Amino acid sequence: MPSYLRARVQFLKPEVGGRSAPPSGPRYATVGRFTQQVAPAQEWSVVLDFDGSPDLRGEVEANVSFLSEPPPLDLLFRNANFDLCEGRKVVGHAQLLPVTESLGPLPTARSTVRKTDNPLFFEVMR
């Protein structure tokens, strides 16, 4: 069953090195640096489609897709974390979220995943 790739995004405040303001548009493309369970870190061009504007804490949920094909399937598992970078500067963090049971779960690190025609969906094979 296909699943959305969803993430909770937290933009850093300017006083800790973040952007002067969170992105203002509904879509944001940047570099995602995956460091969890990967050495050295892997960087991928990510696209975030926000569910609205970030709140006062700089948090927002978003759909996640990748500009390159195929996406890094081995890095896409429940609760995977990645940094949002602009150049060498980390401007935020994101964590992949589990989705509702009606849509199906995100893959675990041991699942086999196959990309579908829609870049926001993946088919999980157990």
C-alpha positions as CSV (number, residue, x, y, z in Angstrom):
1,M,0.0,0.0,0.0
2,P,1.4,3.4,-0.9
3,S,2.4,5.9,1.8
4,Y,3.1,9.6,1.9
5,L,6.5,10.8,2.9
6,R,5.6,13.3,5.7
7,A,7.9,15.2,8.0
8,R,7.8,17.6,10.9
9,V,10.1,20.5,10.2
10,Q,11.7,22.8,12.8
11,F,13.4,25.9,11.5
12,L,16.1,27.3,13.7
13,K,15.8,30.8,15.1
14,P,18.3,33.5,13.8
15,E,20.0,33.7,17.2
16,V,21.2,30.1,16.9
17,G,22.3,30.3,13.3
18,G,19.0,29.9,11.4
19,R,17.4,32.0,8.7
20,S,16.2,35.5,9.5
21,A,12.7,34.2,8.8
22,P,11.2,30.8,7.8
23,P,10.5,30.4,4.1
24,S,7.4,32.4,3.1
25,G,6.1,30.2,0.3
26,P,4.2,26.9,0.3
27,R,7.2,25.1,-1.3
28,Y,10.8,25.1,-0.2
29,A,13.7,23.3,-2.0
30,T,17.1,22.9,-0.2
31,V,19.7,20.4,0.7
32,G,18.8,17.6,3.2
33,R,21.8,16.2,5.0
34,F,21.2,12.7,6.3
35,T,23.6,11.8,9.1
36,Q,21.7,9.1,11.1
37,Q,23.1,5.6,10.5
38,V,25.2,6.9,7.6
39,A,28.9,7.6,7.5
40,P,29.8,9.9,5.9
41,A,26.7,12.0,5.8
42,Q,24.7,11.9,2.6
43,E,23.2,15.1,1.0
44,W,20.1,15.1,-1.2
45,S,18.1,17.9,-2.8
46,V,14.7,17.8,-1.0
47,V,11.5,19.6,-1.7
48,L,9.1,20.4,1.2
49,D,5.5,21.3,0.5
50,F,4.2,22.9,3.6
51,D,0.8,22.4,5.2
52,G,0.7,26.1,6.0
53,S,3.1,28.6,7.5
54,P,5.5,27.7,10.2
55,D,4.2,28.5,13.7
56,L,5.8,30.9,16.2
57,R,8.3,28.1,17.2
58,G,9.2,27.7,13.5
59,E,7.5,24.3,13.2
60,V,5.4,23.0,10.3
61,E,4.5,19.7,8.8
62,A,5.2,19.0,5.1
63,N,5.1,16.5,2.3
64,V,8.7,15.5,1.3
65,S,10.0,14.7,-2.2
66,F,13.4,14.5,-3.9
67,L,14.7,16.3,-7.0
68,S,16.9,13.4,-8.1
69,E,15.8,9.9,-9.1
70,P,15.8,7.5,-7.5
71,P,15.4,8.9,-4.0
72,P,17.6,7.5,-1.2
73,L,15.3,4.7,-0.2
74,D,17.7,3.2,2.3
75,L,17.5,6.5,4.3
76,L,13.7,6.8,4.4
77,F,12.4,5.1,7.4
78,R,10.1,6.0,10.3
79,N,11.6,8.7,12.5
80,A,14.6,9.3,10.2
81,N,16.1,12.7,10.8
82,F,17.8,15.1,8.4
83,D,19.2,18.6,8.5
84,L,18.0,21.4,6.2
85,C,21.0,23.2,4.8
86,E,21.6,26.4,2.9
87,G,25.2,26.1,1.8
88,R,27.2,24.9,4.8
89,K,24.7,26.5,7.2
90,V,22.1,24.3,9.0
91,V,18.8,26.2,9.0
92,G,16.5,23.6,10.3
93,H,15.8,19.9,11.1
94,A,13.2,17.5,9.8
95,Q,11.9,14.1,11.1
96,L,9.9,11.7,8.9
97,L,6.5,10.9,10.5
98,P,4.5,7.8,10.5
99,V,1.3,8.2,8.6
100,T,-2.2,7.1,9.5
101,E,-3.1,3.5,9.2
102,S,-5.5,4.2,6.4
103,L,-2.6,5.3,4.2
104,G,-0.2,2.7,5.4
105,P,2.9,3.0,7.5
106,L,6.3,4.4,6.5
107,P,8.9,1.8,5.8
108,T,11.1,0.5,8.6
109,A,14.8,0.3,8.0
110,R,14.4,-3.3,6.9
111,S,11.5,-2.9,4.5
112,T,11.9,-3.2,0.7
113,V,10.6,0.0,-0.9
114,R,9.7,0.6,-4.6
115,K,9.1,4.0,-6.0
116,T,5.7,4.7,-7.7
117,D,4.9,7.1,-10.5
118,N,4.0,9.8,-7.9
119,P,7.2,11.2,-6.3
120,L,5.4,11.6,-2.9
121,F,4.3,8.0,-2.7
122,F,6.3,4.7,-2.2
123,E,5.1,1.2,-2.2
124,V,6.2,-0.8,0.8
125,M,6.9,-4.5,0.2
126,R,7.3,-6.7,3.3
